[in-house]
Amino acid sequence: MYSWIWRHLPGNGWVRALLSLVLVTAVVYVLFQYVFPWAEPLLPFNDVTVDNQ
């Protein structure tokens, strides 16, 4: 998959590396701004089962 993306990016190696960095930054931004807040209520992280005995 990564080699397919690398082959289809325009430019030489430096331009491809810069575009790859921009793509990764955009994906991380979308995940943190939209996907993770949407999925947080669906995840069981607040279900604590430890008793204080």
C-alpha positions in Angstrom: 0.0 0.0 0.0 2.8 2.5 0.9 4.7 1.7 -2.2 1.6 2.3 -4.3 1.1 5.7 -2.6 4.8 6.5 -3.1 4.8 5.7 -6.8 1.7 7.8 -7.4 3.0 11.0 -5.7 4.4 13.5 -8.1 7.9 14.9 -8.0 11.3 13.7 -6.9 12.2 12.1 -3.6 12.2 15.3 -1.5 8.8 16.4 -2.9 7.4 13.0 -2.3 8.7 12.9 1.3 7.2 16.4 1.9 3.8 15.3 0.4 3.9 12.1 2.5 4.4 14.2 5.6 1.5 16.4 4.7 -0.7 13.4 4.1 0.2 11.8 7.4 -0.4 15.1 9.2 -3.8 15.4 7.5 -4.8 11.9 8.5 -3.8 12.4 12.1 -5.7 15.7 12.2 -8.8 14.1 10.9 -8.6 11.3 13.3 -8.1 13.5 16.4 -10.7 16.1 15.4 -13.5 13.9 14.0 -13.1 10.2 14.4 -11.8 9.8 17.9 -14.4 12.2 19.5 -17.2 10.4 17.6 -16.0 7.0 18.8 -15.2 7.9 22.4 -18.7 7.3 23.8 -18.9 3.9 22.1 -15.7 2.6 23.9 -15.8 1.1 27.3 -12.8 3.0 28.9 -14.9 4.5 31.7 -16.2 1.1 32.9 -14.0 0.6 35.9 -14.4 -2.8 37.6 -11.8 -2.4 40.4 -13.4 -2.5 43.9 -11.9 -0.8 46.9 -11.8 -3.7 49.3 
